[in-house]
Amino acid sequence: MNTSLVDPFVLAQDYPESLTGQLKSGHSTCVRFNRRGDFLASGRADGTIVIWDMETSGVARKLRGHTRHVQSLSWSRDSRYLLSSSQDWKCVLWDLKDGAKLRTVRFEAPVYIAEMHPYNHHLFVASIFEDQPVLVDTSAPVPVKRQLPSAPKRSRLDGEDISEKQAAQDAKQTTCITIFTALGDHIVAGTSKGWLNVIETGSCKIIYSTRICSNGFIILLRLTTSGRDMVANCSDRVIRTIHVTDLLQPNVNHDDIKLEVEHKFQDVVNRLSWNHVAFSATGEYVTASTYMNHDIYLWERGHGSLVKILEGPKEELGVVEWHPTRPFLVACGLVDGGIYLFTINTPQRWSALAPDFAEVEENVEYIEREDEFDIHPIEEIQKRRLDLEDEIVDVLSVQPTKTEFDEEAFRMPVLLDIVDSDSEEEIVAVGPGTMRRRSPGEGKEWMNGAQGVESGDERGTKRPAVANGSTAVPSRVRKR
C-alpha cells in the first residue's frame, strides 16, 4: 500500500488491531520470523518446513527432512541458516542458500525446543523431553554433545546446610526450556520446579540460580530484540517479565548477577492459562495466546496494564510471534493449522493525491470553471505529450536506505518451481482437463531415502550391502 495514502496517526500506532488475513499450507505447528522480518518459517505436523515471503504472502521454499511434528525453529543472525527440532528425535541445521541439510543431530528422546547461538550457527542448545539439556557443537562432521546441569545452585542465604533430602529433590529437577542470552556467553534455563539457572556457555556450569515460580514449572522463555529483558510463561498462569541487563556485560562477576521480576501479568477473573508468549518489536508490549480460548492478550510494560484483547478465529491459538519491526502479529491455529495474521486496518486517504480534493459527507452542487471543459487543438496536445516523453527517467540508480541490518546480509534465492505454493490441495492435475485425488503417499518419497549430510551418530546404522549392490535382508525374513 502507498504510504502517502495512509493516515499518519495510523502509522504511529504500535500494536495490531484485528485479524486481517491468513496463510495456509498444511497444518502449521510453530512459526518464527527471521531477524529482518521479510521471511516467516513455519513447521508443519507432517515434518515439512515452509518459508513464507512476507512481501508477497507466497511460499519461497519448502524443506523436507523431518518425519514427525516440528517443535521449534530458530534463525541465524544473517538469516542464512535455520535450525529445526522435531518429535522424531532429531535437530536439522538447514542452509537456505540451496535448501540442503548441513547437519543432522539425533538424540535419545524427542526434542522439546532448540535454540541457535546468536553469533555461531554451528552451536545450539536443545531441551530434551524428560532428560537433561544438551549443548551441541556441529562445527565438525561428528557433533559434540555436552550435557548441562539442571540442579539449581543454592546460595548461603537459602540455608547454611543443604540437607540430603533437599539435594535429592534438586537432583530430580529437569530443564523444560533453554535459551541463549543476547551475546551468547550465557544460557538461561527454566526447570520443572520454577527455577531459573544461568549457565556459562564455555564451562557449562551454573553460576546463578533463582526461583521465580514456587508452585509450578517454567514453560517458555523469550528475550527482547535488545536482550535486556526476558518474559517467562509459567504453569501457575502468571506471565513474568524479568530484567537481564546484568548478563549483557562481557566480564560479569557471578556474585553481582541479580534477576528481578518487573511485572506479573495474569487474568484474575477468568484464571486463564497461556499457551505461548512473545515480546513486541520494541519490547514495550507483551502478548500471549490463551488456553482453550481464541483470544490474544496484549499488555503494556510501562504501566503493567492490559491494552487490547484481539479476537481471533473460532479455534484455539498456539504459537504467537511478533514481527521484528512492525505492529504485525502471527499465530498458529491448533485445530485447522492455519497461520492467522493480525495487523492494523489502514484505510486509504485519497485526499493525499490532490491537495484540492476534499471528502464530503453529502452531495453538493458543483460549479464548473469557465475553462474546465475547453477543447484544445490536437497539435497542442501532441506537443505536450512529446515534451513529457523527452524527460529522462532514472530507473537504474539505487538510493541508499538507512537500515539497522548489514548491506551484505544474506538474501535467500527465490525458487519459481515450487509445487502447491499457496496450499496443499488434495486434487491434482494429471493431464489436460483430467483431475484426480492425490494419493496419501504421493510427494513423500523423500522419507524413504536420506538426504544431505549425515551426522556422526547416524552413521553405522545402515544395513550392510551384499556383493550385487542390494541391501542385506535379516535372517528371520524368508525370501521366495
N, C-alpha and C positions, 0 to 999 in steps of 0.2 A: 504494500500500500504506500502511496505517496505521502511522505511525512508532512508536506505543506498542507495537505488536506485534513490533517488530524488536529483536533483541538489541543492547544498546548497544555491545558490543565489535565487532559487525559494522559499525556506523555509524562507528566510529573508524578502520576500515581505509581507506587512501587510494590503493589501486590495485586494478584489477579482478582477478577470479579465473579466469573461464572464459567460454566462448561461451554466450550466453543467448538470442539472438534474431537475426532477420534482417528487413531491409526490401528489397522488390523492386519496381522499376519500370523496366523496360528494362535496358540494360547500362550500369551506372554506371562512370565512369572516374575521377572525382575527387569529393571531399566536403569541406565546410568548415562549421564551426559559426559562428553569429553570436556577438557579444560576451556576450550573456546566456545563450546555450546553449539557448534554447527552440526554435530553428529550425535545421535542417540543410539546407544546399544541396548538391545532387548534380548533377553534369554527366554526361550520357549520351553514348554513342558516336554517336547519331543527331543530336546537336546540341541536344537538349531539356534544359532545366534544371528540376529538380523540387525544390520547397521542402517539406520534411517538418516537421510539427508533432511535436516530441518528446514532448509530453504525451499525445497520442492515437495516435502512430505512424501518422498518416494524412497524405495529401498536402494541403497548404494552397494551393499554387499551382503552375502549370506555365508556364514561359516558353519561347517558341519564337522563335529569331532566328538560330541558327547552323545550318549545313548539314553540318558535319563534327564530328569528335571534339572535345569540350570538354576543354581542357588544364588550366585553373585557375579558381578562384573566389576572390573577395575581398569581404568585407563592409565597409560603412562603420561608423563608431563608433556611430551611432544605429540601425543595422540597417534603415534605410530603403532604402539603395542597395546594389546588388550589381554587381560588375564580373566579367565572364566573358571568357575568352580561348579561342580555338579554332584548330584547324588549317585553318580556312577563311580565315586571314589577317586576321581581324577581332577587335576587342575591343568589347564592348557594355556600356554602363552602363544598368542597369535601375532604374526607380523602382517599388518594391514596393507603393506605395500603390494603384496601379491596374494594375501589371504592364506598363507601357509602356516602350519603348526610349527612354531620354533622349538618348543619344549613341551613334553607331556610328563607330568609327575603323578604317580599313583600312590594312594595312601591305604591304610588298613581299615578305614571306616569312611562313611560319607562325609564330605566337606560341607560345613555349615556356611562359612564365609571365608574369602581370601582377599587380602588387600596388598596391592603392589607398593613397593618403596617409591617415594616421590621423586627420587633422582636416579635410581638404579633399577631398570626394568628386569634385571636378572635376579632380583631379591624380592621375596614376598613372604608374608606371614599368613598361615592358614589355621582356622579354628576347626578342630575335628570333633565329630559327634561322639560324646561320652569319652573323650580322650584329651590328652594334653595338647596345647597348641604347638605348632611346628614352624620354625623359621627356615625357609628353603632358599638355597643359592643354586641357580641354574646356569651360572656362567660357564661351567664345564658340561660336557655331554652327559656325565653321570651326576645327577643332582645331589647336593649335600644337605641333609636334614639335621637340624639342631632342635631338640625338644626344649620348650620353655616351661618354667615352673608356674604353678597355679596357687600354691600355698602363700598367703599374704605374709608380708614382713611386719611383725608387730614391734612397736617401739616400747621403750621402758615405761612410757606413760600409760599404756594399756594394762600393764601388770608387771610387777617386779619379776615374778617367776611364772613362766608359762607351764602349766601342768601337762602331764602326758595325755590326759583326755582332750585338752584343747589342741595339742599338737596333732593328735589323731584325727580330730574333726577337721582341722585345716588341711591335712593331707588328703581328705576325701573331696575337697573342692575341685571343680572342673572349670575351665575357662569357656565362656559362651561366645565372646566376641573379642577380637583383637584388631587394632588399627595403628598405623604409624603416625607420629607427630609430623608437623609441617616440615621440619628439617630432616626427618628420618633417623635421628640419633636415638630416639626412644620409641618404645611400643607401649601403648596403653591397652590393658586387658581388663575385661569385666568378668567376674566369676559368678558361680551359681549361688553364692551366699551374699551377693551385693557388694563385694569388694572391688576397688579399682587398684590395679597393680601397674606401676611404672617400671618397665624393664629396659635395660640398656641393650641396644642393638648389637654392639660389639661383644660384650661379655655374656649376654643372655642371663643376667642376674637381676633380681628385683631390688630396686634402690628405694622405692617408696610405696606405701600401701595406705589406703584409707577406705572406710566403709561409708557408702552413701545410701544404701538401702538395707534396712535392718531385717525386713521380713519378706524378702523376695530375691530374684536374680536379675542381672542386667541383660536385657535383650539386644540392644543395639547402641552403638556409639558412632557419632558423626562429628566432624570438625568443620569450622567455617573455612572460607577460602584463605583467610589470613593465618589460620591455625591458632588464633589467640583464645578461642572459645570452643567448648565441646558440649554437645547435647547427649543425654543418656535417657534411653527408654527402659524403664524397669517394670517388673511384673506386678508391683504394688499400685499400678495405674497412675503413677506420677512421672511426669517428664521433668528432668532437671537440666539446667544449663550451668556449666562449670567453667571457671577461668583457668586456662592452662598456660598463661604467659610465662611462668617460671621455666617451662620446658623449651622455650624458644631461645634461651641463652646458650651459646656454644659450650662453655665450660661451667655448667651449673653445679653448685655444691649440693650434695644429696641431702644435707640437713636443712637447706633453705627451701626445698620444694614444698609447696603447700597448694593443694587443690581445694578451692572453696566453691560451694554451691551458691549460684547467684539467684536464680528463680526456680520455683516449682510450679508447674502447670498441671492442672487436673480439672476434671468435670465433677464438681462436688455434688451436683444434683443427681445426675444420672449414673455416676460412678462408672464411666466408660473406660474400657481398656483400649490401648493404642497398638495398631499393627506396625506402623513404621513412622519415623520422624526424619526431618531434614531442616537445614537452615536455609534462609533466603540468600540471594546473591550477595547482599551486603552484610548479612548476619544480623540484621535488625529484627527479623521475624523468625518464628519457629512454626513449622507446620507439621501436622500429624494426621494420619488416616485412622479411622475408628474401627474397632472390632464389632462385628455383627451390625454394622451401620454403613450408610453410603455417604456420609458427610466427611468433609475435611476441615479441620480447625486451624485457625491462624491466630497466633499470639504475637504481641509486640513486646520486645525485651526491655524497652526503655521504662515502661510503667508496669510490665508484667500483666497486661490485661488482654482479654480476648477482643480482637478487632473484626473478625469475619468468620462465618461458617459457610463454606462452599458446599452447595448441594450438588452431589454427583449423580451418576446414573442409578438405576434401580438395582444395584448389586453392591456387595461389599468390596471395598478397595484395599489393596495390599500395599505394595511398594510405592512410595511417593517421592518424586525428585523435583528440585527447583532448578530452573535454568541458571547457568553461572553469571549471566549479565543482564537478564531481562526479567520482568514480573510475569513469568511463564512457568506453569506447573504441569507435570505429567503424573499419572497414576495408573496402576495396573488393576484391572478387574479380576476378582478371584473366580467368578463363575464363568463369564464369557471369555476372559483372557484378552480383552481389548485394552489399548493404551488410550486413556482419556486425557484431553488437553484442556487446561484451564488458563485463561488469559483475560485481557481487558477488552471490553467492547469499545471499538474505536469508530464512531460514526464520522463519515467524511464531511468536511466543512467546505462546501462548494464556493462559498464567498471568497475563498483564498485565490481562486483562479482569476477573478476580475475584481479590481478594487471598487468599481461602481455597482457590483452585484449585491443585492440585498434580499434576504428571505422575508417573506410577508406571511402573516397569519391568514389573511383572506384576500380575495381578488380585489384589485384596484384598477381603475380606469387608466390606461396607458396613453400618453400623449406623445406622438412621434415627433421627431425633429424635422426641420424643413428639408435637410439634405440627406436624410437617413436612407431613403429608397431611390436616390438619384441613379440614373443609368449612365455609366461611364463608357467611353469609347473602347472598342476592343483593342486598339493599338496601345492605349494607356495601360490596360490590364495586362497585356502581353509584356510590356516593358517592365512593369513591376515584378512579374514572375521571373523574367530573365535576370533582373538585378538580384533577386533572392537566390537564384541558382549560382551566381558568381561568388557568393560567400563561401569561404573555405572553412569546413567543419573539421576540427581536430578530433579524430577517433582513435589515435594511436598513443597519445601521451597518457601516462598513468600518474594521477595525482597522489602524492604520499598521504597516507592516512595515519592519524595518531592512534595507536593501539598499545595495550599492555603486553601483547604477545610478540614473540620474535618474528621478524620478517622472513627468516629462513626456516620457519616451522614446517613440519611435515604436512603435506597435502595428500590425502588419500585419493588414489586414482578411481574414477567412476567407471563402473562396468555397465555396458549397454546391452548385455545379453542375459540379464537375469530373468529367469522364468517366474511368472506369477509375482511380479514386483509388488502389486498392490494388495493381494490377498491370496490365500491358499484355497483356490476353487476346487470343488470336487468333480466338476465337469471339465474335460479337456477335449481339444480338437485333434482328431486323428486324420483328417483329410478335408477337402473342400465340401462343406455342408454336412460333414459327418462328425458327430459328437459321441462320446462315451463317458461313463463314470470312471474316475481314477481308481485303480486297484489299490488295496491297502498298503502293499509293499512297494509301490512304484515310487521312484525317486529316492529310495533309501538303500540303494546298493552299496553306498559308502560304508554302511555298518558292517558289511561282510569282509572288508579289507582295511588294512592300516594305511594311513596317510601321514605325510610329514615325517618329522624326525622323532624317533622313539627315544625315550629316556632310558637310563641305565637299568632301572628296576623293572622295565618291561621286556628287556632282552632276556633271552633264555627261557621264555615261556612258550615259544612256538614249538610245534611238533617237528621232529626231525624228518627230513626228506629222504626218500629212497632213491635208488640209482636212476630210475626213469623220470625223476623230477616231480612225482606226485607226493602227497603227504602221507606219512605212515599212519596206518589205522590201528587203534588199540587191539590187543589180542582178544578181548572179550567180544569184539564185533566180528561176526562171521560173514565173509564175503561169498556171494554166489556167482 
